Amino acid sequence: MAKKQRDSNVVVVCGLGRFGKSLALELMKEETEVLGIDADADKVQNVSGRLTHAVVADTTKVEVLRQLSVHEFTRAVVGIGSDIESSILTASSLVEIGIPNIWAKAISNSHARILTQIGVHHVTRPEHDMGIRVAHLVRGRMMDYIEFEDGFAMVKTTPPAHIVGKRLSDSKVRQEYGVTIVAIKRPGEGFTYATADTIIRPGDTVIASGLTRDSERFSEAS
């Protein structure tokens, strides 16, 4: 890797297990350069030629990260999950060398808390978060669901029958459900922004935003 990566579109991914590998390959699809590092030679071999660079190395050691010029990067991901000690030591090493944006995978509340305490900027719990997301999808007619901080969510769903054939301004969706329909998709077409004059038609799919409870209530309405 060349030096002076702080202005480059490059991400270092430490740990190339299922999560790290999937994330790294997705970044590559989006034309982001990736330096993948793992202590397991088989995992590195598995992505060889598919990432910008893939290296066998111990990410828990600060001196190793410096030798790989990781301190020149602005973004790093700790994809190590099952080996909590390696996860924490790797994250600590990345913090020590001054990476300004660090993401890390956690497998429990205590793991997440420790990562946050040592200075990781973004902690994610993929299995936990996916479980919550799927639970919301199973409950109602939602096709997709994204929850943000402070209890705010966006849902992809079919609209309640009683607003079909009406302009959004006449549907009273906001007054009745507390949500805003922000986009609409006709069968065979892509999503377009919704306006006050948009008329909901049979077969339409909508994206609505609002407080989590209100968004769920809207998606469950018939």
N, CA and C of each residue as an Amber inpcrd file, in Angstrom:
protein
   666
   0.8330000  -1.1990000   0.0000000   0.0000000   0.0000000   0.0000000
   0.8670000   1.2480000   0.0000000   0.4810000   2.2100000  -0.7870000
   1.2360000   3.4550000  -0.8310000   0.9950000   4.2520000   0.4350000
   1.9340000   5.1010000   0.7270000   1.7950000   5.9600000   1.8990000
   0.7770000   7.0520000   1.6110000   0.5100000   7.8600000   2.6630000
  -0.3700000   9.0140000   2.5460000  -1.7680000   8.6250000   2.0550000
  -2.3900000   7.7110000   2.7920000  -3.7150000   7.2680000   2.4040000
  -4.8120000   8.1320000   3.0010000  -4.4660000   9.1460000   3.7830000
  -5.4950000   9.8800000   4.5030000  -6.4740000  10.5900000   3.5750000
  -6.0800000  10.8410000   2.3380000  -6.9860000  11.4730000   1.3950000
  -7.4900000  10.4930000   0.3370000  -7.2860000   9.2040000   0.5700000
  -7.6360000   8.1940000  -0.4310000  -8.9030000   7.4510000  -0.0490000
  -9.5100000   6.8480000  -1.0410000 -10.7120000   6.0600000  -0.8380000
 -10.3110000   4.6250000  -0.5070000  -9.7540000   4.4530000   0.6830000
  -9.2010000   3.1620000   1.0820000  -9.6710000   2.8120000   2.4950000
  -9.9730000   1.5270000   2.7160000 -10.3850000   1.0530000   4.0360000
  -9.5420000  -0.1640000   4.3890000  -9.1020000  -0.2450000   5.6410000
  -8.4040000  -1.4360000   6.1010000  -9.3960000  -2.2860000   6.8930000
  -9.4580000  -3.5750000   6.5680000 -10.3520000  -4.5020000   7.2560000
  -9.5070000  -5.5290000   7.9910000  -9.6110000  -5.5330000   9.3020000
  -8.8530000  -6.4550000  10.1500000  -9.7620000  -7.6270000  10.5300000
  -9.4340000  -8.8020000  10.0170000 -10.2640000  -9.9750000  10.2610000
 -11.0900000 -10.2840000   9.0250000 -10.8080000 -11.4230000   8.3920000
 -11.4670000 -11.7660000   7.1270000 -12.3260000 -13.0150000   7.2580000
 -13.0140000 -13.1150000   8.4090000 -14.0100000 -14.1690000   8.5660000
 -15.2430000 -13.8310000   7.7480000 -16.3680000 -14.4280000   8.0620000
 -17.5750000 -14.2140000   7.2510000 -17.9700000 -12.7480000   7.1850000
 -17.9660000 -12.0690000   8.3280000 -18.3580000 -10.6580000   8.3590000
 -17.3390000  -9.7870000   7.6340000 -16.0700000  -9.9240000   8.0020000
 -15.0240000  -9.0950000   7.4100000 -14.8820000  -9.3150000   5.9150000
 -14.9510000 -10.5720000   5.4930000 -14.8390000 -10.9010000   4.0720000
 -16.0010000 -10.3010000   3.2910000 -17.2120000 -10.4840000   3.7990000
 -18.3920000  -9.9510000   3.1260000 -18.3170000  -8.4400000   3.0020000
 -17.9290000  -7.7790000   4.0840000 -17.8120000  -6.3230000   4.0840000
 -16.7420000  -5.8590000   3.1020000 -15.5890000  -6.5250000   3.1220000
 -14.4820000  -6.1340000   2.2510000 -14.8570000  -6.2830000   0.7780000
 -15.5000000  -7.3920000   0.4230000 -15.8800000  -7.6190000  -0.9670000
 -16.9570000  -6.6320000  -1.4180000 -17.8470000  -6.2710000  -0.5060000
 -18.8780000  -5.2800000  -0.8510000 -18.2490000  -3.9070000  -1.0790000
 -17.2660000  -3.5560000  -0.2630000 -16.5510000  -2.2940000  -0.4630000
 -15.8680000  -2.2790000  -1.8280000 -15.2900000  -3.4020000  -2.2120000
 -14.6360000  -3.4910000  -3.5170000 -15.6390000  -3.2960000  -4.6540000
 -16.8500000  -3.8420000  -4.4870000 -17.8910000  -3.6540000  -5.4980000
 -18.2300000  -2.1780000  -5.6670000 -18.1230000  -1.4390000  -4.5560000
 -18.4380000  -0.0140000  -4.5800000 -17.2120000   0.8290000  -4.9230000
 -16.1920000   0.1740000  -5.4590000 -14.9790000   0.8430000  -5.9360000
 -14.2020000   1.5330000  -4.8200000 -14.2400000   0.9260000  -3.6350000
 -13.4130000   1.3650000  -2.5180000 -12.2420000   0.3980000  -2.3850000
 -11.0260000   0.9070000  -2.3460000  -9.8650000   0.0410000  -2.1870000
  -9.8400000  -0.5430000  -0.7710000  -9.4130000  -1.7910000  -0.6660000
  -9.4220000  -2.4780000   0.6340000  -8.0780000  -3.1570000   0.8820000
  -7.5410000  -2.9050000   2.0670000  -6.4180000  -3.6770000   2.5880000
  -6.9940000  -4.6450000   3.6070000  -6.9960000  -5.9360000   3.2820000
  -7.5110000  -6.9420000   4.1950000  -6.3740000  -7.6190000   4.9430000
  -6.5380000  -7.7780000   6.2540000  -5.4900000  -8.3760000   7.0870000
  -6.1010000  -9.4540000   7.9730000  -5.4290000 -10.5980000   8.0280000
  -5.8700000 -11.6610000   8.9250000  -4.6630000 -12.5210000   9.2780000
  -4.6750000 -13.0810000  10.4900000  -3.5750000 -13.9440000  10.9200000
  -3.6790000 -15.3380000  10.3150000  -4.8530000 -15.6680000   9.7620000
  -5.0970000 -16.9850000   9.1720000  -4.7650000 -16.9320000   7.6770000
  -3.7390000 -17.6620000   7.2600000  -3.3020000 -17.6460000   5.8620000
  -4.3840000 -18.1570000   4.9160000  -5.1880000 -19.1210000   5.3660000
  -6.2510000 -19.6570000   4.5100000  -7.3010000 -18.5930000   4.1950000
  -7.6390000 -17.7800000   5.1920000  -8.6330000 -16.7210000   4.9700000
  -8.0930000 -15.6550000   4.0170000  -6.8180000 -15.3520000   4.1500000
  -6.1960000 -14.3840000   3.2510000  -6.1390000 -14.9360000   1.8360000
  -5.7790000 -16.2060000   1.7160000  -5.7160000 -16.8440000   0.4010000
  -7.0820000 -16.8370000  -0.2710000  -8.1250000 -16.9820000   0.5240000
  -9.4870000 -17.0460000   0.0030000  -9.9140000 -15.7530000  -0.6900000
  -9.3280000 -14.6170000  -0.2700000  -9.6970000 -13.3300000  -0.8860000
  -8.5720000 -12.7790000  -1.7580000  -7.5010000 -13.5290000  -1.8890000
  -6.3690000 -13.0660000  -2.6800000  -6.8110000 -12.8110000  -4.1210000
  -6.4760000 -11.6450000  -4.6360000  -6.8710000 -11.2700000  -5.9830000
  -8.2380000 -10.6270000  -6.0590000  -8.9830000 -10.6770000  -4.9560000
 -10.3260000 -10.0830000  -4.9360000 -10.3450000  -8.7670000  -4.1720000
  -9.3030000  -8.5400000  -3.3540000  -9.1370000  -7.2690000  -2.6520000
  -7.9360000  -6.5410000  -3.2400000  -7.8420000  -5.2460000  -2.9780000
  -6.7060000  -4.4790000  -3.4720000  -5.4110000  -5.0780000  -2.9610000
  -5.3760000  -5.3630000  -1.6540000  -4.2470000  -6.0510000  -1.0320000
  -4.7870000  -6.9370000   0.0800000  -4.2020000  -8.1080000   0.2660000
  -4.5580000  -9.0070000   1.3600000  -3.2710000  -9.5170000   1.9850000
  -3.1590000  -9.3870000   3.3170000  -1.9030000  -9.6590000   4.0020000
  -2.1280000 -10.5800000   5.1950000  -1.2300000 -11.5250000   5.3860000
  -1.2300000 -12.3540000   6.5990000  -0.4230000 -11.6220000   7.6610000
  -1.0760000 -11.2360000   8.7450000  -0.3830000 -10.4910000   9.8080000
  -1.2150000 -10.5090000  11.0780000  -0.5600000 -10.2090000  12.1980000
  -1.2000000 -10.1560000  13.5130000  -1.6440000  -8.7270000  13.7890000
  -2.9440000  -8.4740000  13.6780000  -3.4670000  -7.1100000  13.8260000
  -3.5180000  -6.6270000  15.2690000  -3.1840000  -7.5100000  16.2180000
  -3.2130000  -7.0780000  17.6210000  -1.9590000  -6.3050000  18.0080000
  -0.9440000  -6.3120000  17.1420000   0.3390000  -5.6870000  17.4720000
   0.4980000  -4.3470000  16.7500000   0.7500000  -3.3150000  17.5320000
   0.8890000  -1.9650000  16.9960000   2.0220000  -1.8850000  15.9760000
   3.1390000  -2.5350000  16.2820000   4.2940000  -2.4370000  15.3810000
   4.0040000  -3.0720000  14.0190000   3.1970000  -4.1290000  14.0170000
   2.8250000  -4.7680000  12.7490000   1.9440000  -3.8340000  11.9240000
   0.9960000  -3.1920000  12.5710000   0.1260000  -2.2540000  11.8640000
   0.9180000  -1.0860000  11.2930000   1.9020000  -0.6300000  12.0370000
   2.7380000   0.4730000  11.5300000   3.5700000   0.0190000  10.3330000
   4.0730000  -1.2120000  10.3900000   4.8520000  -1.7350000   9.2610000
   4.0120000  -1.8060000   7.9900000   2.7140000  -2.0260000   8.1600000
   1.8040000  -2.0990000   7.0100000   1.2390000  -0.7250000   6.6440000
   1.7320000   0.3110000   7.3180000   1.2940000   1.6940000   7.0720000
  -0.1920000   1.9040000   7.3650000  -0.7410000   1.1020000   8.2590000
  -2.1500000   1.2440000   8.6100000  -2.4120000   2.6090000   9.2530000
  -1.3990000   3.1640000   9.9230000  -1.5750000   4.4750000  10.5570000
  -1.8070000   5.5850000   9.5370000  -1.5930000   5.2970000   8.2440000
  -1.8370000   6.2850000   7.1980000  -3.2910000   6.2900000   6.7240000
  -4.0870000   5.3410000   7.2100000  -5.4780000   5.2420000   6.7770000
  -6.3980000   6.0960000   7.6500000  -7.5520000   6.4530000   7.0940000
  -8.5420000   7.1980000   7.8770000  -9.6710000   6.3100000   8.3810000
  -9.8120000   5.1240000   7.7750000 -10.9380000   4.2550000   8.1340000
 -10.4720000   2.8170000   8.2990000 -10.9440000   2.2040000   9.3790000
 -10.5940000   0.8090000   9.6370000 -11.7960000   0.0850000  10.2280000
 -11.8810000  -1.2010000   9.9120000 -12.9590000  -2.0390000  10.4310000
 -12.3480000  -3.2410000  11.1350000 -12.8170000  -3.5120000  12.3410000
 -12.4190000  -4.7230000  13.0570000 -13.5350000  -5.7360000  12.8620000
 -13.2860000  -6.7120000  11.9910000 -14.3060000  -7.7090000  11.6900000
 -14.2020000  -8.9530000  12.5430000 -13.3130000  -8.9480000  13.5200000
 -13.1010000 -10.0990000  14.4000000 -14.2320000 -10.1620000  15.4150000
 -14.8750000 -11.3090000  15.5620000 -15.9890000 -11.3990000  16.4940000
 -15.8020000 -12.4540000  17.5650000 -15.6080000 -13.6970000  17.1570000
 -15.5910000 -14.7990000  18.1200000 -14.4020000 -14.7520000  19.0630000
 -13.2570000 -14.2670000  18.6030000 -12.0770000 -14.1350000  19.4610000
 -12.1020000 -12.7280000  20.0610000 -12.7720000 -12.5950000  21.1980000
 -12.9850000 -11.2780000  21.7950000 -11.6660000 -10.6130000  22.1670000
 -10.7210000 -11.3920000  22.6770000  -9.4310000 -10.8120000  23.0610000
  -8.7350000 -10.1900000  21.8510000  -8.7000000 -10.9010000  20.7330000
  -8.0700000 -10.3610000  19.5250000  -8.8230000  -9.1370000  19.0120000
 -10.1380000  -9.1710000  19.1180000 -10.9540000  -8.0330000  18.7000000
 -10.5930000  -6.7850000  19.4940000 -10.5370000  -6.9320000  20.8080000
 -10.2570000  -5.7880000  21.6800000  -8.8280000  -5.2920000  21.4860000
  -7.8750000  -6.2110000  21.3940000  -6.4740000  -5.8120000  21.2130000
  -6.2670000  -5.1270000  19.8560000  -6.9290000  -5.6330000  18.8220000
  -6.8250000  -5.0080000  17.4980000  -7.4160000  -3.6100000  17.5270000
  -8.6050000  -3.4850000  18.1180000  -9.2550000  -2.1740000  18.2090000
  -8.3830000  -1.2040000  18.9970000  -7.8120000  -1.6840000  20.1090000
  -6.9460000  -0.8370000  20.9320000  -5.7220000  -0.3780000  20.1500000
  -5.1690000  -1.2740000  19.3410000  -3.9960000  -0.9240000  18.5360000
  -4.3440000   0.1350000  17.4880000  -5.5190000   0.0010000  16.8780000
  -5.9570000   0.9840000  15.8860000  -6.1770000   2.3470000  16.5330000
  -6.7320000   2.3360000  17.7470000  -6.9150000   3.5920000  18.4830000
  -5.5600000   4.2130000  18.8060000  -4.6230000   3.3720000  19.2290000
  -3.2990000   3.8620000  19.6220000  -2.5640000   4.5270000  18.4630000
  -2.7150000   3.9890000  17.2530000  -1.9930000   4.5810000  16.1250000
  -2.7640000   5.7340000  15.4810000  -3.9290000   6.0550000  16.0450000
  -4.6110000   7.2880000  15.6570000  -5.5360000   7.2210000  14.4630000
  -6.1280000   6.0450000  14.1790000  -7.0980000   5.9680000  13.0810000
  -8.3300000   6.7950000  13.4820000  -8.7350000   7.7710000  12.6740000
  -9.8260000   8.6720000  13.0760000 -11.2290000   8.0780000  12.9930000
 -11.4140000   7.0110000  12.2210000 -12.7420000   6.3990000  12.1130000
 -12.6000000   4.8810000  12.1750000 -13.0250000   4.3190000  13.3010000
 -12.9000000   2.8800000  13.5200000 -14.2810000   2.2760000  13.7410000
 -14.5750000   1.2340000  12.9760000 -15.7840000   0.4440000  13.1550000
 -15.3690000  -0.9240000  13.7000000 -16.2050000  -1.5030000  14.5560000
 -15.8770000  -2.8270000  15.0880000 -17.1330000  -3.6390000  15.3150000
 -17.0030000  -4.9390000  15.0510000 -18.0920000  -5.8770000  15.2910000
 -18.0410000  -6.3570000  16.7370000 -19.2050000  -6.4050000  17.3870000
 -19.2870000  -6.9380000  18.7520000 -20.2770000  -8.0970000  18.7570000
 -20.0650000  -9.0540000  19.6620000 -20.9590000 -10.2070000  19.7260000
 -21.8100000 -10.2260000  20.9960000 -21.6270000  -9.2180000  21.8630000
 -22.4220000  -9.1480000  23.0830000 -22.4330000  -7.7090000  23.5860000
 -23.3120000  -7.4430000  24.5440000 -23.3790000  -6.1040000  25.1300000
 -22.0690000  -5.7320000  25.8190000 -21.4840000  -6.6880000  26.5460000
 -20.2450000  -6.3860000  27.2650000 -19.1040000  -6.1460000  26.2840000
 -19.0480000  -6.9280000  25.2170000 -18.0390000  -6.7340000  24.1780000
 -18.1870000  -5.3430000  23.5690000 -19.4150000  -4.9630000  23.2400000
 -19.6780000  -3.6410000  22.6540000 -19.2730000  -2.5310000  23.6210000
 -19.5690000  -2.7270000  24.9020000 -19.2460000  -1.7050000  25.8990000
 -17.7390000  -1.5000000  26.0110000 -16.9820000  -2.5780000  26.0020000
 -15.5220000  -2.4780000  26.0940000 -14.9560000  -1.7730000  24.8700000
 -15.4490000  -2.1370000  23.6890000 -14.9740000  -1.5050000  22.4580000
 -15.2330000   0.0010000  22.4880000 -16.3900000   0.3760000  22.9790000
 -16.7150000   1.8010000  23.0840000 -15.8040000   2.4970000  24.0840000
 -15.5540000   1.8380000  25.2140000 -14.7300000   2.4290000  26.2670000
 -13.2860000   2.6520000  25.8300000 -12.7630000   1.7980000  24.9400000
 -11.3650000   1.9690000  24.5300000 -11.2140000   2.9570000  23.3770000
 -12.3620000   3.4350000  22.8660000 -12.2710000   4.4970000  21.8710000
 -12.7410000   4.1800000  20.4700000 -13.3750000   3.0060000  20.2550000
 -13.9250000   2.6860000  18.9390000 -15.0880000   3.6330000  18.6520000
 -15.1080000   4.1850000  17.4620000 -16.0980000   5.2100000  17.1300000
 -17.4720000   4.6430000  16.7690000 -17.4930000   3.4770000  16.1400000
 -18.7570000   2.8840000  15.6960000 -18.7380000   1.3940000  16.0200000
 -19.6500000   0.9640000  16.8820000 -19.7250000  -0.4520000  17.2510000
 -21.0230000  -1.0270000  16.7010000 -20.9130000  -2.1660000  16.0210000
 -22.0960000  -2.7900000  15.4490000 -22.2260000  -4.2230000  15.9370000
 -23.4560000  -4.6690000  16.0830000 -23.7350000  -6.0570000  16.4580000
 -24.5980000  -6.6690000  15.3660000 -23.9900000  -7.1870000  14.3100000
 -24.7400000  -7.6320000  13.1280000 -25.8350000  -8.6600000  13.4150000
 -25.5070000  -9.7120000  14.1830000 -26.5030000 -10.7460000  14.4460000
 -27.6560000 -10.1910000  15.2750000 -27.3180000  -9.4050000  16.3010000
 -28.3370000  -8.8020000  17.1610000 -29.2190000  -7.8550000  16.3610000
 -28.5840000  -6.9770000  15.5780000 -29.3350000  -5.9970000  14.7960000
 -30.2100000  -6.6720000  13.7470000 -29.6850000  -7.7120000  13.1150000
 -30.4690000  -8.4280000  12.1110000 -31.6460000  -9.1440000  12.7470000
 -31.4530000  -9.6740000  13.9410000 -32.5520000 -10.3300000  14.6350000
 -33.6900000  -9.3690000  14.9160000 -33.3470000  -8.1570000  15.3620000
 -34.3670000  -7.1320000  15.6170000 -35.0880000  -6.7740000  14.3290000
 -34.3100000  -6.5980000  13.2630000 -34.8830000  -6.2020000  11.9710000
 -35.8450000  -7.2610000  11.4510000 -35.4260000  -8.5180000  11.5130000
 -36.2810000  -9.5940000  11.0170000 -37.5440000  -9.7190000  11.8690000
 -37.4230000  -9.4970000  13.1650000 -38.5960000  -9.5630000  14.0420000
 -39.6490000  -8.5460000  13.6120000 -39.1980000  -7.3530000  13.2430000
 -40.1320000  -6.3320000  12.7730000 -40.7710000  -6.7580000  11.4480000
 -39.9870000  -7.3630000  10.5560000 -40.5110000  -7.7800000   9.2580000
 -41.5360000  -8.9000000   9.4180000 -41.2840000  -9.8060000  10.3580000
 -42.1710000 -10.9510000  10.5610000 -43.5270000 -10.5110000  11.0910000
 -43.5380000  -9.4470000  11.8920000 -44.7610000  -9.0450000  12.5720000
 -45.8370000  -8.5040000  11.6350000 -45.4400000  -7.7600000  10.6100000
 -46.4500000  -7.0890000   9.7980000 -46.2560000  -7.2920000   8.3190000
 -46.6690000  -6.2750000   7.5300000 -46.6150000  -6.3680000   6.0780000
 -45.3800000  -5.6700000   5.5280000 -44.4290000  -5.3530000   6.3950000
 -43.2210000  -4.6730000   5.9420000 -42.4030000  -5.5500000   5.0060000
 -41.8760000  -4.9270000   3.9410000 -40.9630000  -5.6120000   3.0360000
 -39.5150000  -5.3320000   3.4340000 -39.3220000  -4.2140000   4.0940000
 -37.9930000  -3.8560000   4.5900000 -38.1560000  -2.8670000   5.7270000
 -37.1200000  -2.7670000   6.5630000 -37.2200000  -1.9680000   7.7810000
 -35.8300000  -1.4850000   8.1790000 -35.7170000  -0.1950000   8.4290000
 -34.4550000   0.3750000   8.9060000 -34.7670000   1.2530000  10.1070000
 -34.1160000   0.9730000  11.2330000 -34.3100000   1.7940000  12.4280000
 -33.0560000   2.6150000  12.6840000 -33.2520000   3.8970000  12.9590000
 -32.1600000   4.8010000  13.2510000 -32.1310000   5.0870000  14.7560000
 -31.2570000   5.9820000  15.1510000 -31.1750000   6.3360000  16.5670000
 -32.4250000   7.1070000  16.9980000 -32.6440000   7.1440000  18.3090000
 -33.7240000   7.9360000  18.9010000 -35.1010000   7.4900000  18.4490000
 -35.2550000   6.1810000  18.1470000 -36.5790000   5.6480000  17.8760000
 -37.2100000   6.0970000  16.5830000 -36.4000000   6.3430000  15.5530000
 -36.9120000   6.7670000  14.2460000 -36.6670000   5.6490000  13.2500000
 -37.6430000   5.4170000  12.3490000 -37.5210000   4.2990000  11.4150000
 -38.0830000   4.6560000  10.0470000 -37.6470000   3.8840000   9.0340000
 -38.2230000   3.9430000   7.6970000 -38.6650000   2.5360000   7.3260000
 -39.8590000   2.4270000   6.7490000 -40.3800000   1.1200000   6.3830000
 -40.7650000   1.1040000   4.9030000 -40.5370000  -0.0380000   4.2810000
 -41.0000000  -0.2850000   2.9220000 -42.1840000  -1.2320000   3.0440000
 -43.3470000  -0.8240000   2.5520000 -44.5450000  -1.6090000   2.7890000
 -45.5960000  -1.3220000   1.7220000 -46.6770000  -2.0940000   1.7480000
 -47.8320000  -1.7900000   0.9110000 -48.7250000  -0.8190000   1.6790000
 -49.3670000   0.1190000   1.0220000 -50.1700000   1.1190000   1.7250000
 -51.4980000   0.5440000   2.2190000 -52.0570000   1.1070000   3.2720000
 -53.3830000   0.6680000   3.7320000 -54.4190000   0.8680000   2.6220000
 -55.3720000  -0.0280000   2.5530000 -56.3590000   0.0090000   1.4620000
 -57.1370000   1.3140000   1.4130000 -57.3940000   1.9150000   2.5800000
 -58.2720000   3.0890000   2.5780000 -57.6120000   4.3640000   2.0370000
 -56.2870000   4.3290000   1.7390000 -55.6720000   5.5120000   1.1320000
 -55.4240000   5.3140000  -0.3660000 -55.7040000   4.1040000  -0.8690000
 -55.5340000   3.8300000  -2.3040000 -56.5700000   4.6420000  -3.0850000
 -56.1160000   5.3000000  -4.1330000 -56.9870000   6.1370000  -4.9580000
 -57.0400000   7.5780000  -4.5100000 -56.3490000   7.8940000  -3.4210000
 -56.3590000   9.2580000  -2.8990000 -55.0190000   9.9550000  -3.1180000
 -55.0700000  11.2930000  -3.2290000 -53.8260000  12.0580000  -3.1990000
 -53.2920000  12.0170000  -1.7730000 -51.9780000  12.0640000  -1.6440000
 -51.3970000  12.0080000  -0.3030000 -51.9000000  13.1440000   0.5730000
 -52.0930000  14.3120000  -0.0210000 -52.5720000  15.4500000   0.7670000
 -53.9830000  15.2260000   1.3060000 -54.7340000  14.3180000   0.6720000
 -56.1000000  14.0240000   1.1220000 -56.1800000  12.7570000   1.9720000
 -55.0970000  12.0310000   2.0380000 -55.1360000  10.7260000   2.7130000
 -55.0620000  10.8230000   4.2330000 -54.5890000  11.9680000   4.7310000
 -54.4520000  12.2020000   6.1770000 -53.5530000  11.1670000   6.8550000
 -52.5520000  10.6500000   6.0980000 -51.6310000   9.6640000   6.6580000
 -50.8610000  10.2390000   7.8400000 -50.4000000  11.4730000   7.6920000
 -49.5920000  12.0600000   8.7590000 -50.4330000  12.2760000  10.0180000
 -51.6640000  12.7530000   9.8240000 -52.5210000  12.9950000  10.9890000
 -52.9470000  11.6900000  11.6610000 -53.2260000  10.6740000  10.8540000
 -53.7490000   9.4190000  11.4090000 -52.6590000   8.5200000  11.9760000
 -51.5010000   8.4740000  11.2810000 -50.4580000   7.5300000  11.6930000
 -49.1820000   8.1970000  12.2100000 -49.0300000   9.4930000  11.9420000
 -47.8190000  10.1810000  12.3960000 -46.6060000   9.8910000  11.5410000
 -46.8120000   9.4140000  10.3030000 -45.6920000   9.1140000   9.4110000
 -45.8000000   9.9460000   8.1390000 -44.6930000  10.0110000   7.4200000
 -44.6530000  10.7110000   6.1390000 -44.2610000   9.7270000   5.0510000
 -45.0480000   9.6640000   3.9920000 -44.6830000   8.8310000   2.8450000
 -43.7050000   9.6340000   2.0020000 -42.4730000   9.1330000   1.8980000
 -41.4100000   9.8940000   1.2330000 -41.1230000   9.4180000  -0.1780000
 -41.4980000   8.1780000  -0.5070000 -41.2310000   7.6530000  -1.8450000
 -42.2770000   6.6140000  -2.1990000 -42.4390000   6.4000000  -3.4970000
 -43.4570000   5.4660000  -3.9850000 -42.9130000   4.7080000  -5.1910000
 -43.3230000   3.4610000  -5.3260000 -42.8700000   2.6320000  -6.4380000
 -44.0700000   1.9800000  -7.1080000 -44.2110000   2.2260000  -8.4050000
 -45.2480000   1.5670000  -9.1830000 -44.7180000   0.2160000  -9.6740000
 -45.5940000  -0.7550000  -9.9010000 -45.1430000  -2.0390000 -10.4400000
 -44.3720000  -1.8480000 -11.7510000 -43.1850000  -2.4400000 -11.8250000
 -42.3680000  -2.3520000 -13.0280000 -41.5790000  -1.0720000 -13.1690000
 -41.6770000  -0.1770000 -12.1800000 -40.9550000   1.0840000 -12.2200000
 -40.0450000   1.2120000 -11.0060000 -39.1900000   2.2360000 -11.0100000
 -38.3400000   2.4940000  -9.8610000 -39.0100000   3.4160000  -8.8680000
 -38.3600000   3.6230000  -7.7260000 -38.9030000   4.5300000  -6.7240000
 -38.8020000   5.9750000  -7.1950000 -39.8160000   6.7710000  -6.8610000
 -39.7890000   8.2110000  -7.1050000 -40.2170000   8.9240000  -5.8290000
 -39.7800000  10.1720000  -5.6750000 -40.1790000  10.9480000  -4.5060000
 -41.6830000  11.1930000  -4.5240000 -42.2960000  11.0870000  -3.3580000
 -43.7250000  11.3550000  -3.2370000 -43.9580000  12.8350000  -2.9750000
 -45.0440000  13.3560000  -3.5130000 -45.4330000  14.7450000  -3.2840000
 -46.8610000  14.7700000  -2.7600000 -47.3400000  15.9510000  -2.4110000
 -48.7100000  16.0820000  -1.9140000 -49.7300000  15.6660000  -2.9620000
 -49.3670000  15.7710000  -4.2500000 -50.3000000  15.4360000  -5.3270000
 -50.1920000  13.9780000  -5.7830000 -49.2670000  13.2130000  -5.2080000
 -49.1210000  11.8070000  -5.5870000 -50.3740000  11.0260000  -5.2060000
 -50.8760000  10.2600000  -6.1590000 -52.0540000   9.4200000  -5.9120000
 -51.5980000   7.9740000  -5.7260000 -52.0020000   7.3820000  -4.6170000
 -51.6590000   5.9910000  -4.3330000 -52.5450000   5.0800000  -5.1850000
 -51.9160000   4.1450000  -5.8980000 -52.6510000   3.2430000  -6.7770000
 -52.5330000   1.7990000  -6.2910000 -53.4580000   0.9470000  -6.7150000
 -53.3530000  -0.4730000  -6.3480000 -52.0240000  -1.0500000  -6.8250000
 -51.3700000  -1.8250000  -5.9840000 -50.1000000  -2.4380000  -6.3380000
 -48.8880000  -1.5940000  -6.0240000 -49.1040000  -0.3560000  -5.5530000
 -47.9830000   0.5130000  -5.2160000 -47.2600000   0.0160000  -3.9670000
 -45.9750000   0.3150000  -3.9030000 -45.1640000   0.1070000  -2.7040000
 -44.7170000   1.4790000  -2.2300000 -44.7340000   1.6970000  -0.9240000
 -44.3580000   3.0120000  -0.4000000 -43.2440000   2.8840000   0.6300000
 -42.4920000   3.9620000   0.7920000 -41.5430000   4.0810000   1.8860000
 -42.0500000   5.1890000   2.7990000 -42.2450000   4.8400000   4.0560000
 -42.7620000   5.8000000   5.0360000 -41.7450000   5.9740000   6.1570000
 -41.6730000   7.1820000   6.6900000 -40.7420000   7.4670000   7.7830000
 -41.4920000   8.0700000   8.9570000 -40.9760000   7.7900000  10.1420000
 -41.5850000   8.3310000  11.3550000 -41.0220000   7.6320000  12.5760000
 -41.6000000   7.8930000  13.7200000 -41.1880000   7.1980000  14.9270000
 -41.4180000   5.6940000  14.7420000 -40.5710000   4.8980000  15.3550000
 -40.6240000   3.4550000  15.1530000 -42.0160000   2.8870000  15.3930000
 -42.6300000   3.2630000  16.4920000 -43.9580000   2.7240000  16.8190000
 -44.9890000   3.1480000  15.7830000 -44.9170000   4.4020000  15.3230000
 -45.8640000   4.8900000  14.3170000 -45.6460000   4.2010000  12.9790000
 -44.3850000   3.9780000  12.6160000 -44.0840000   3.3230000  11.3470000
 -44.6000000   1.8880000  11.3410000 -44.4470000   1.2000000  12.4800000
 -44.9530000  -0.1610000  12.5990000 -46.4620000  -0.1800000  12.4920000
 -47.1180000   0.7670000  13.1720000 -48.5700000   0.8320000  13.1420000
 -49.0860000   1.0710000  11.7300000 -48.3720000   1.9290000  10.9860000
 -48.7560000   2.2070000   9.6050000 -48.6210000   0.9450000   8.7490000
 -47.5360000   0.2090000   8.9390000 -47.3080000  -0.9810000   8.1090000
 -48.2930000  -2.0910000   8.4290000 -48.8790000  -2.0670000   9.6230000
 -49.8320000  -3.1070000  10.0310000 -51.2600000  -2.7470000   9.6960000
 -51.4810000  -1.5080000   9.2390000 -52.8490000  -1.0680000   8.9380000
 -53.3650000  -1.7820000   7.6870000 -54.6400000  -2.0610000   7.6670000
 -55.2190000  -2.7660000   6.5120000 -56.1390000  -1.8350000   5.7460000
